[in-house]
Amino acid sequence: MNDKQRKISSVLLGLFLLLWLIGIFLGEPTRVLEQAKSICLECIGIG
């Protein structure tokens, strides 16, 4: 792997980690799990 490809990989990894942390701080995992739970309850006819 040459230096240009290594830099691009590092930048993309850094961007991914930044966006991942922002999502965690904004509470996205909780929101996704709540939506999944409501969809599953609707599918089995409880909710």
N, CA, C and O atoms as a CHARMM CRD file, in Angstrom:
* protein
*
  188
    1    1 MET  N      0.85500  -1.16800   0.00000 PROA 1      0.00000
    2    1 MET  CA     0.00000   0.00000   0.00000 PROA 1      0.00000
    3    1 MET  C      0.90300   1.23300   0.00000 PROA 1      0.00000
    4    1 MET  O      1.82100   1.34000   0.81300 PROA 1      0.00000
    5    2 ASN  N      0.64000   2.14600  -0.90200 PROA 2      0.00000
    6    2 ASN  CA     1.48800   3.33000  -0.94300 PROA 2      0.00000
    7    2 ASN  C      0.99400   4.39400   0.03200 PROA 2      0.00000
    8    2 ASN  O     -0.04200   4.22700   0.67600 PROA 2      0.00000
    9    3 ASP  N      1.74000   5.48300   0.13400 PROA 3      0.00000
   10    3 ASP  CA     1.43300   6.52300   1.12400 PROA 3      0.00000
   11    3 ASP  C      0.08400   7.19100   0.87200 PROA 3      0.00000
   12    3 ASP  O     -0.63300   7.50600   1.82300 PROA 3      0.00000
   13    4 LYS  N     -0.27100   7.41100  -0.38900 PROA 4      0.00000
   14    4 LYS  CA    -1.54400   8.06600  -0.69900 PROA 4      0.00000
   15    4 LYS  C     -2.72300   7.20700  -0.22900 PROA 4      0.00000
   16    4 LYS  O     -3.66400   7.71700   0.38000 PROA 4      0.00000
   17    5 GLN  N     -2.66900   5.92100  -0.51000 PROA 5      0.00000
   18    5 GLN  CA    -3.73900   5.02800  -0.08600 PROA 5      0.00000
   19    5 GLN  C     -3.80300   4.94200   1.43800 PROA 5      0.00000
   20    5 GLN  O     -4.88900   4.85500   2.01000 PROA 5      0.00000
   21    6 ARG  N     -2.65900   4.96600   2.08700 PROA 6      0.00000
   22    6 ARG  CA    -2.62100   4.90000   3.53800 PROA 6      0.00000
   23    6 ARG  C     -3.23800   6.15000   4.15800 PROA 6      0.00000
   24    6 ARG  O     -3.95000   6.06100   5.15800 PROA 6      0.00000
   25    7 LYS  N     -2.96600   7.32200   3.56400 PROA 7      0.00000
   26    7 LYS  CA    -3.55100   8.57700   4.05900 PROA 7      0.00000
   27    7 LYS  C     -5.06300   8.57000   3.88700 PROA 7      0.00000
   28    7 LYS  O     -5.79800   8.95500   4.79600 PROA 7      0.00000
   29    8 ILE  N     -5.52500   8.13200   2.72000 PROA 8      0.00000
   30    8 ILE  CA    -6.96700   8.08500   2.46500 PROA 8      0.00000
   31    8 ILE  C     -7.64100   7.13200   3.45200 PROA 8      0.00000
   32    8 ILE  O     -8.70100   7.44900   3.99200 PROA 8      0.00000
   33    9 SER  N     -7.04200   5.98500   3.68600 PROA 9      0.00000
   34    9 SER  CA    -7.60200   5.02500   4.64200 PROA 9      0.00000
   35    9 SER  C     -7.66000   5.61800   6.04500 PROA 9      0.00000
   36    9 SER  O     -8.64800   5.44100   6.75700 PROA 9      0.00000
   37   10 SER  N     -6.61900   6.31200   6.43500 PROA 10     0.00000
   38   10 SER  CA    -6.57700   6.92200   7.76900 PROA 10     0.00000
   39   10 SER  C     -7.63200   8.01100   7.91400 PROA 10     0.00000
   40   10 SER  O     -8.28600   8.10800   8.95200 PROA 10     0.00000
   41   11 VAL  N     -7.80100   8.83200   6.87500 PROA 11     0.00000
   42   11 VAL  CA    -8.80600   9.89600   6.91900 PROA 11     0.00000
   43   11 VAL  C    -10.20400   9.30400   6.99900 PROA 11     0.00000
   44   11 VAL  O    -11.03000   9.77000   7.78400 PROA 11     0.00000
   45   12 LEU  N    -10.47600   8.28800   6.19800 PROA 12     0.00000
   46   12 LEU  CA   -11.79900   7.66500   6.22300 PROA 12     0.00000
   47   12 LEU  C    -12.08200   6.99500   7.56600 PROA 12     0.00000
   48   12 LEU  O    -13.20000   7.06500   8.07500 PROA 12     0.00000
   49   13 LEU  N    -11.08300   6.35400   8.12800 PROA 13     0.00000
   50   13 LEU  CA   -11.25600   5.73500   9.43900 PROA 13     0.00000
   51   13 LEU  C    -11.52300   6.79700  10.49700 PROA 13     0.00000
   52   13 LEU  O    -12.39800   6.62200  11.34500 PROA 13     0.00000
   53   14 GLY  N    -10.78100   7.88900  10.45300 PROA 14     0.00000
   54   14 GLY  CA   -10.98900   8.98300  11.39600 PROA 14     0.00000
   55   14 GLY  C    -12.37500   9.58900  11.25500 PROA 14     0.00000
   56   14 GLY  O    -13.02400   9.88900  12.25700 PROA 14     0.00000
   57   15 LEU  N    -12.83800   9.77300  10.01700 PROA 15     0.00000
   58   15 LEU  CA   -14.17300  10.31400   9.77400 PROA 15     0.00000
   59   15 LEU  C    -15.24400   9.37300  10.31300 PROA 15     0.00000
   60   15 LEU  O    -16.20900   9.81500  10.93600 PROA 15     0.00000
   61   16 PHE  N    -15.07300   8.08300  10.07400 PROA 16     0.00000
   62   16 PHE  CA   -16.01600   7.09400  10.59300 PROA 16     0.00000
   63   16 PHE  C    -16.09600   7.17000  12.11400 PROA 16     0.00000
   64   16 PHE  O    -17.18800   7.19500  12.68200 PROA 16     0.00000
   65   17 LEU  N    -14.93200   7.20700  12.77700 PROA 17     0.00000
   66   17 LEU  CA   -14.91500   7.24900  14.23900 PROA 17     0.00000
   67   17 LEU  C    -15.56700   8.52100  14.76900 PROA 17     0.00000
   68   17 LEU  O    -16.28200   8.48200  15.77000 PROA 17     0.00000
   69   18 LEU  N    -15.32600   9.64600  14.10400 PROA 18     0.00000
   70   18 LEU  CA   -15.93100  10.91200  14.52100 PROA 18     0.00000
   71   18 LEU  C    -17.45600  10.84300  14.41600 PROA 18     0.00000
   72   18 LEU  O    -18.16500  11.20900  15.35300 PROA 18     0.00000
   73   19 LEU  N    -17.95100  10.37500  13.28000 PROA 19     0.00000
   74   19 LEU  CA   -19.40200  10.28000  13.09900 PROA 19     0.00000
   75   19 LEU  C    -20.02900   9.26400  14.05800 PROA 19     0.00000
   76   19 LEU  O    -21.14000   9.46600  14.54700 PROA 19     0.00000
   77   20 TRP  N    -19.31600   8.18400  14.31800 PROA 20     0.00000
   78   20 TRP  CA   -19.79200   7.16800  15.26300 PROA 20     0.00000
   79   20 TRP  C    -19.93700   7.76300  16.65800 PROA 20     0.00000
   80   20 TRP  O    -20.95100   7.54700  17.32100 PROA 20     0.00000
   81   21 LEU  N    -18.93400   8.50700  17.10500 PROA 21     0.00000
   82   21 LEU  CA   -18.99200   9.12300  18.43000 PROA 21     0.00000
   83   21 LEU  C    -20.08400  10.18500  18.51600 PROA 21     0.00000
   84   21 LEU  O    -20.76400  10.29000  19.53700 PROA 21     0.00000
   85   22 ILE  N    -20.25600  10.96300  17.46700 PROA 22     0.00000
   86   22 ILE  CA   -21.32600  11.96800  17.45300 PROA 22     0.00000
   87   22 ILE  C    -22.68400  11.27800  17.58500 PROA 22     0.00000
   88   22 ILE  O    -23.54400  11.73700  18.33700 PROA 22     0.00000
   89   23 GLY  N    -22.87600  10.18900  16.86500 PROA 23     0.00000
   90   23 GLY  CA   -24.13400   9.45000  16.95400 PROA 23     0.00000
   91   23 GLY  C    -24.38800   8.91000  18.34800 PROA 23     0.00000
   92   23 GLY  O    -25.51800   8.95000  18.83400 PROA 23     0.00000
   93   24 ILE  N    -23.34700   8.40400  18.99700 PROA 24     0.00000
   94   24 ILE  CA   -23.50300   7.88900  20.35700 PROA 24     0.00000
   95   24 ILE  C    -23.86900   9.01200  21.31300 PROA 24     0.00000
   96   24 ILE  O    -24.76000   8.84500  22.14600 PROA 24     0.00000
   97   25 PHE  N    -23.19700  10.15400  21.20700 PROA 25     0.00000
   98   25 PHE  CA   -23.48600  11.27200  22.10700 PROA 25     0.00000
   99   25 PHE  C    -24.87900  11.84400  21.89300 PROA 25     0.00000
  100   25 PHE  O    -25.46900  12.39000  22.82500 PROA 25     0.00000
  101   26 LEU  N    -25.41700  11.72800  20.67900 PROA 26     0.00000
  102   26 LEU  CA   -26.76300  12.22500  20.39400 PROA 26     0.00000
  103   26 LEU  C    -27.85400  11.21500  20.75400 PROA 26     0.00000
  104   26 LEU  O    -29.04000  11.51400  20.61700 PROA 26     0.00000
  105   27 GLY  N    -27.46700  10.03400  21.21000 PROA 27     0.00000
  106   27 GLY  CA   -28.44100   9.03700  21.65800 PROA 27     0.00000
  107   27 GLY  C    -29.05800   8.21600  20.54600 PROA 27     0.00000
  108   27 GLY  O    -30.14800   7.67200  20.71900 PROA 27     0.00000
  109   28 GLU  N    -28.40300   8.11200  19.42900 PROA 28     0.00000
  110   28 GLU  CA   -28.96300   7.34800  18.30700 PROA 28     0.00000
  111   28 GLU  C    -29.16300   5.86200  18.61500 PROA 28     0.00000
  112   28 GLU  O    -30.18200   5.31100  18.19900 PROA 28     0.00000
  113   29 PRO  N    -28.25100   5.18000  19.32000 PROA 29     0.00000
  114   29 PRO  CA   -28.49300   3.75500  19.58600 PROA 29     0.00000
  115   29 PRO  C    -29.79800   3.51300  20.34700 PROA 29     0.00000
  116   29 PRO  O    -30.51100   2.54900  20.06500 PROA 29     0.00000
  117   30 THR  N    -30.10600   4.36900  21.29500 PROA 30     0.00000
  118   30 THR  CA   -31.34600   4.22700  22.06100 PROA 30     0.00000
  119   30 THR  C    -32.55400   4.40300  21.14900 PROA 30     0.00000
  120   30 THR  O    -33.52600   3.65300  21.23900 PROA 30     0.00000
  121   31 ARG  N    -32.48500   5.39000  20.27700 PROA 31     0.00000
  122   31 ARG  CA   -33.59400   5.65700  19.36100 PROA 31     0.00000
  123   31 ARG  C    -33.81600   4.47900  18.41600 PROA 31     0.00000
  124   31 ARG  O    -34.95400   4.07700  18.17000 PROA 31     0.00000
  125   32 VAL  N    -32.73300   3.93600  17.89400 PROA 32     0.00000
  126   32 VAL  CA   -32.84400   2.80400  16.97400 PROA 32     0.00000
  127   32 VAL  C    -33.45300   1.60000  17.68200 PROA 32     0.00000
  128   32 VAL  O    -34.31300   0.92400  17.11600 PROA 32     0.00000
  129   33 LEU  N    -33.02300   1.32100  18.90600 PROA 33     0.00000
  130   33 LEU  CA   -33.57100   0.18100  19.64000 PROA 33     0.00000
  131   33 LEU  C    -35.04400   0.38000  19.97300 PROA 33     0.00000
  132   33 LEU  O    -35.82000  -0.57500  19.92600 PROA 33     0.00000
  133   34 GLU  N    -35.44400   1.61200  20.31100 PROA 34     0.00000
  134   34 GLU  CA   -36.86200   1.87900  20.59100 PROA 34     0.00000
  135   34 GLU  C    -37.71600   1.64800  19.34300 PROA 34     0.00000
  136   34 GLU  O    -38.79900   1.07000  19.42600 PROA 34     0.00000
  137   35 GLN  N    -37.22700   2.09900  18.19100 PROA 35     0.00000
  138   35 GLN  CA   -37.97500   1.90300  16.95500 PROA 35     0.00000
  139   35 GLN  C    -38.05500   0.42200  16.59600 PROA 35     0.00000
  140   35 GLN  O    -39.09700  -0.05400  16.14700 PROA 35     0.00000
  141   36 ALA  N    -36.96500  -0.30000  16.79200 PROA 36     0.00000
  142   36 ALA  CA   -36.96700  -1.73600  16.49200 PROA 36     0.00000
  143   36 ALA  C    -37.94800  -2.47300  17.39300 PROA 36     0.00000
  144   36 ALA  O    -38.64400  -3.38500  16.94800 PROA 36     0.00000
  145   37 LYS  N    -38.00300  -2.07700  18.65400 PROA 37     0.00000
  146   37 LYS  CA   -38.91600  -2.72800  19.58900 PROA 37     0.00000
  147   37 LYS  C    -40.37000  -2.46900  19.17900 PROA 37     0.00000
  148   37 LYS  O    -41.19400  -3.38400  19.21500 PROA 37     0.00000
  149   38 SER  N    -40.68400  -1.25400  18.79800 PROA 38     0.00000
  150   38 SER  CA   -42.06800  -0.94300  18.41500 PROA 38     0.00000
  151   38 SER  C    -42.44500  -1.66600  17.13100 PROA 38     0.00000
  152   38 SER  O    -43.58000  -2.12300  17.00000 PROA 38     0.00000
  153   39 ILE  N    -41.53500  -1.77900  16.19300 PROA 39     0.00000
  154   39 ILE  CA   -41.82100  -2.49900  14.95300 PROA 39     0.00000
  155   39 ILE  C    -42.06300  -3.97500  15.25400 PROA 39     0.00000
  156   39 ILE  O    -42.99700  -4.56600  14.71300 PROA 39     0.00000
  157   40 CYS  N    -41.24900  -4.57000  16.09800 PROA 40     0.00000
  158   40 CYS  CA   -41.40300  -5.98700  16.42100 PROA 40     0.00000
  159   40 CYS  C    -42.72800  -6.23400  17.15100 PROA 40     0.00000
  160   40 CYS  O    -43.39700  -7.23400  16.89100 PROA 40     0.00000
  161   41 LEU  N    -43.10700  -5.33700  18.05400 PROA 41     0.00000
  162   41 LEU  CA   -44.37200  -5.50500  18.75500 PROA 41     0.00000
  163   41 LEU  C    -45.54300  -5.38500  17.78200 PROA 41     0.00000
  164   41 LEU  O    -46.53800  -6.09300  17.93500 PROA 41     0.00000
  165   42 GLU  N    -45.44500  -4.50900  16.79300 PROA 42     0.00000
  166   42 GLU  CA   -46.49700  -4.39500  15.78800 PROA 42     0.00000
  167   42 GLU  C    -46.57600  -5.65600  14.94100 PROA 42     0.00000
  168   42 GLU  O    -47.66700  -6.08900  14.57000 PROA 42     0.00000
  169   43 CYS  N    -45.44200  -6.24000  14.63700 PROA 43     0.00000
  170   43 CYS  CA   -45.41500  -7.44000  13.78200 PROA 43     0.00000
  171   43 CYS  C    -46.13300  -8.61200  14.44400 PROA 43     0.00000
  172   43 CYS  O    -46.80400  -9.38900  13.76500 PROA 43     0.00000
  173   44 ILE  N    -45.99900  -8.74700  15.76200 PROA 44     0.00000
  174   44 ILE  CA   -46.63700  -9.88700  16.42100 PROA 44     0.00000
  175   44 ILE  C    -48.02300  -9.53300  16.94600 PROA 44     0.00000
  176   44 ILE  O    -48.69100 -10.36500  17.56000 PROA 44     0.00000
  177   45 GLY  N    -48.45600  -8.28900  16.70200 PROA 45     0.00000
  178   45 GLY  CA   -49.81700  -7.90600  17.02600 PROA 45     0.00000
  179   45 GLY  C    -50.04900  -7.41000  18.44000 PROA 45     0.00000
  180   45 GLY  O    -51.20100  -7.30300  18.86000 PROA 45     0.00000
  181   46 ILE  N    -49.00500  -7.10500  19.18700 PROA 46     0.00000
  182   46 ILE  CA   -49.18300  -6.61600  20.55800 PROA 46     0.00000
  183   46 ILE  C    -49.30600  -5.09700  20.59100 PROA 46     0.00000
  184   46 ILE  O    -50.13100  -4.55800  21.32800 PROA 46     0.00000
  185   47 GLY  N    -48.49700  -4.40800  19.80100 PROA 47     0.00000
  186   47 GLY  CA   -48.43400  -2.95500  19.88100 PROA 47     0.00000
  187   47 GLY  C    -49.22900  -2.33000  18.84700 PROA 47     0.00000
  188   47 GLY  O    -49.28700  -1.10200  18.77100 PROA 47     0.00000
